[in-house]
Amino acid sequence: MQLTFQPARLTGLAVLAVAAATALSVGACSSSNKSNNAQPPATSSPASPNARQQVHGLIASVSGNAIQVTEKNGTAAVDVTPATKIDERTAAQLSNVTNGSCVAVVPTAPAAGGAVTAKAVSIVPAANGKCPQPKAPANPAPNQPVHGTVASVAGDTITVSGTDVNGNPSQTAVKVDDKTQYAQVNVANSGAIAQGKCITASGTTKDGGGALQAKAITLAAANNGKC
């Protein structure tokens, strides 16, 4: 069974946030060198009322606005509303990364000359015709994800135009190799939520427990019935 109402479209920043968070755990479901449908490993846990939570696993059933999810260490319930932001990840490859694409890159380590080596590259939707830029982190750490617009693709190097942590224009050379994984992130609607897919849902739990009230959902294909 599938949900049938139409939720609000995912904003660029929301897509970017979900894409980056998902890409950080890329490879959890598949060791493919060229593509990835993986979702980040996460489990729901007890928290204070209205604390932000995450549920990750295989969709076991869908009934009305309620989703039952099989996680690694148990089960969880997710509630969806028309306001829930939904996107879906599909496998991609380097040839899908083209000039003007919006990307979120998870680096493995710095490379020579200020370049970074990509662990994962996610192609994400634009927002109002522009590639979304994340807010500068309060405490920048090494190997921060790279976000921006693809300026060029030449051989094993993707040049990404964006802004640095201070909001100034910048360009980053992103090196890819045979271990780099790629994904395409597209805005979806509730009809895409179906049994047998992998789901990563973020939101809040009410009264310190119960079903997760989903603010954002990312879907992906399962790998041999597993996430």
N, C-alpha and C positions, 0 to 999 in steps of 0.2 A: 504494500500500500504506500502511496506517496502523499505528501502534503500538497494541497492545491491552492492555498492562498498566495498572493503575491507580496513578498516583503519589500521594504524600501531598498533601493539600490545601494550597494556598498560604495562609500566614498573612497576617493583615492588614498587618503591617509589610513583609513581603516583597512583597505586591501593591503597596503604596504606593511602595516603593522603585523597583520596576520601572516603575510607572505614571509616577512623576515623571521618571525617567531617560528614558523613552520620549517623554513629552510635551515635554521640553526641546528635542527636535529635530523637533517636529511640523511638518508641511508638507513633509517631505522627499520624499514620494511624490505629494502632491496639493495643489493650491492651492484646494480647496473652501473656501468661506467658512463653511459651516454644519456640516460634518462632516469627520472625518479618520480614515483607517485607517493613517496613516503610522507608520513605525517609525524609530528614530534611526539615522542613518548611522554605521556603525562597521565597522572591519575588524580581523581578528585579526592579530597581529604577534608576532615572536619575543620571548620573555620568559624570565626566570629560572624554574627549576622551581617548580611550584605557584603561580606568579603568577596573579592574577585576570585574566581575559581576557574579551573579548566577540566574538561572531560575529553578523553581521547580513547578511541577504540572502534570496534566494528558495530554498525547499526544492526541490532537484532530484530527490531520491529518499529513500525511507525503507526500510530493511531491518533487521528485528529492532530492536535498540536503537540503531542507527546512522543518522544523518541526514547526507546530503550537501547542502551549501549553496553556492549560486552567489553569490559576493560581487561587489562592484563591480570589484575588481582580482584576481579569482582564485576559488579554491574553498576550502572548509574542511569539516572533519568535526566532527560533534557527537555525543557519546555521551549517552544518556539512561538513567536508572535509576528505579526506583519512588520514590526520594526526591526526584527532580527536581520542583521547584515549577513549575506551568504555569498561565498565564492567557491569555486571548484578548481582544483589543480589537476592538470593533465601532463603527461610526459612530453618533453620537448627535447631539442638538440641544438647544437651550436648554430645550425643554419637558420633556426627560428629567431636568433638574435640579430636584428637588422638595425640600420641607422634610424634613429628616432624612437626606438623601443625604450620603454621605461623598464628599468631593471633594479633588482635588489640582489646584491652579491654578498655571499658569506665567504670571507677569506680563510685560508688555512694558516698562512703566515706571510709576513712582509717579504717582498722579493727585492732584487737589486734595483737601484735607481728609483725608489719610491713606489714601484709597482706592487700589486698584491697578487697572490695566487688564489684562484677561486676554488673553493670546495663545492659551492652550489651557486647557480645563477637562476633567479626567478624573473620571468617576464611578467610585469604587472600592468593593470590598466592605468591610463592617464586620468587625471581629474581636471575637468574643465579645460581639456586640451593641453595640460601641462603634466609633467612627471612629478608626482608628490615628493616632497622633501621632508624627512623626519625632523623633529625638534632635536637640538643639540643635547646630548646626555649630560646629566648633572656632573657625573664623574667619568669622563672619557677613559676608556680602557683600550689596550692594544687590540688590533685586529677588529675594529668596529666594522659592521656591515657597510657596504658602499651602495649608495642609492643615487639614481640620476637618469640621465638620458644618454643613450648610446650615440656617441659622436662618430665612431668608426669601428669596423671590424676588419682586422688584417691578420691573416694567419691565425696564430694562437693568442692574439692580443685584442681585447675589447677596450676601447677608450671610452670612459664614462664621464660625462660632464655633470657636475652637480654643485653643491656648496659644502664648504668645510664646516667644522664645529662652530666657527665664528660667523657663519652666514656669508662668507666670501666665496665668489665663484672659484671652482677648482676643476681639475681634470685628473682622473686616476687611470693608470694603465692596469688592466686586469688580465693576468695571464691565466689561460685555461690549459688543461692537459687531459689525458685519457681517464683521469679519476673525477673530473668535474661533472657534476650532475646538473640537469636542466629541468625546469618545470615552467609551464604556462599557467598563469592565474587569471581566471575569467569571472566576471560577475555572474551569479546564478540566481535562480529563484527557488521557492519552496518545493517546486515539482522535482527538483534534482535530489531532494532528500529521499533516499530509498534504502530498503533493507539490503545488506551485503556490501555497502560502501563504508569506507573509513570516514570518521568524523572527528574533528577537533573543534570543540565548542568552548567559548569563554564567556563569562558573565558573572552572575552573583547567585548565591543561595540565600533564600529567605528563612528567617528565624533560625539561622545557624545550621540548617540541614535541608533535606528534601531535594526536590528536583532543581537542577541548575537552570536559572532563567537566562537563556542565551542572548547575549548582545551581538556576538559574531560567531559564524560557523564557517569552517573550511572543510570541504569534501574532497575525497580522492578515491581512486580505485583501490580495492584490496589486492594483496599479492598472495595468491593461492589461499584465499579466504582469511588472511591475516593482515593486521596493520602493524 
